[in-house]
Amino acid sequence: MKASQRLLVKKSVNPANFNKGGLEKTLSAFSLTMMGVGAIVGSGIFITPGIIAAKYAGPAAMLSFVIAAVVCSLAALCYAEFSSTIPLAGSAYTYVYTVFGEFLAWILGWSLISEYLFAVSSVAVSWSSYFQNLMSGFGLKLLPTFLTAAAGTAGVSGAGFNLIAFVVVLAVSLLLVGGLQESTRVNSIMVIVKILVIVLFIGVAIFFVKPANYHPFMPHGVSGLVKGASLAFYAYIGFDAVSTASEEVKNPKRNMPIGIVGSLVVASILYVAMAAVLVGVVHYSKLNVGDPVAYALAVIHQNWAAGIVSLGAVVGMTTVLIVMLYGGTRLLFAISRDGLLPKVFRTVSPHTKVPVKSTWIFGIIASVFAAVIPLDKIAELVNIGTLFAFAMVSIGVVFLRRHETLQQINSSFKVPFYPVLPVVSFLACVYLMLNLQAFTWHMFGIWLVIGIVIYFAYSYRHSCIRAGLRAKESKS
């Protein structure tokens, strides 16, 4: 076999092995939806409306979320077909491995690792900011040494080590190693609290909206609107994490499409409503802070509600940390199971059925990132990995339908308007990628170079599929 063919060797999918991965099937459609809402409605709704309005779209930030939601919905439909056809851990990595081959799967998997790492880190940074606001309401303040400009907290300047962000990531890691069922139960309760807090903010703040704050509606034109939509993708990555759970779902053919699409619909409504009210209450130029929702309520002197929102944000963003950490560990589990990463990442506890070592390794790295990397540098690094995954999964549906083995699997969900919708989704994702900043592309390129070095230094030689090919060739 030629070297180029070896790089594109594809992962074979045997439906008989769908229930033999070692992970316990405990998740229902409700659990998946709560996971999706928990991940999507959290980091984005408490961080990105302010950033998008202040730096890119102005009051049109609400339309940026609409555009992002439309593009995401196209990708979500593609994810739903894949996840109901191939209910295996690994999400887009596993799907691409099946239809495009190993090398592209590794590139995508490595990109997704950055997505989850930086997503966890950025949410932890904002979690720290809201937690500080909450504590200050009780007259408690941390020493400046343990605060960092990365937190985006008004009045904090200079570099430092964000101790709060560091600790909260480790705490969530501890929760996850205790078992998936316990983690999802905690997540569902927190999601309900978070939605109630969002409704409270909208209900209180809507009476303080000033129509003058909506002018000019698009201060940076269509270009700013589109760039805002590119950043808004950061808010919608939750359903990607949901797809990593397919191997632990009771009835994936039915429950995966419900969880992915349902969570995206609920999240989109909340995002647009939040952005519309936020820019109506505070002029968009003042919203580039780490805690824009609490800041807006302070501006309108509704401090009692600001305290509740800060509490809700802390609780709500904890759910984001839970789901993103979960998604990252299951991605590492899937890649390791294929031999592309060391065995330590696929070791599953016989008691909790959780990859404990993988969870701790991922959690420790993410906690360090959260403590030292500035928030404005983290956010866009999440987007490019997400958009790359969306693009590959979207176009991958075309190849999925042509896959001889997978054609025989009775998937409960099919992308409508095939093949137009997957192609449109692919082109839309590529277009939004091209609107990201040059810095993001430079960092993405560096990350990919590191990944390629790791692939040829370790993954290529330890690939389980390639080991099987070598065994067949030696026999012949």
Buried (B, 14 or more C-beta within 10 A) or exposed (E): EEEEEBBEBBBEBEBEEBEEBBBBBBBBBBBBBBBBBBBBBBBBBBBBBBBBBBBBBBBBBBBBBBBBBEBBBBBBBBBBBBBBBBBBBBBBBBBBBBBBBBBBBBBBBBBBBBBBBBBBBBBBBBBBBBBBBBBBBEEEEBEEEBBBBBBBBEEBEEEBBBBBBBBBBBEBBEBBBBBBBEBBEBBBEBBBBBBEBBEBBBEBBEEBBEEEBBEEBBBBEEEBBBBBBBBBBBBBBBBBBBBBBBBBBEBBBBBBBBBBBBBBBBBBEBBBBBBBBBBBBBBBEBBBBBBBBBBBBBBBEBEEBBBBBBBBBBBBBBBBBBBBBBBBBBBBBBBBBBBBBBEEBBBBBEEBBBBBBBBBBBBBBBBBBBBBBBBBBBBBBBBBBBBBBBBBBBBBBBBBBEBEEBEEBEBBBBBEEBEEBBBBBBBBBBBBBEBBBEEBBEBBEEBBEEBBEBBEEBBBEBBEBBEEBEEEEEEE
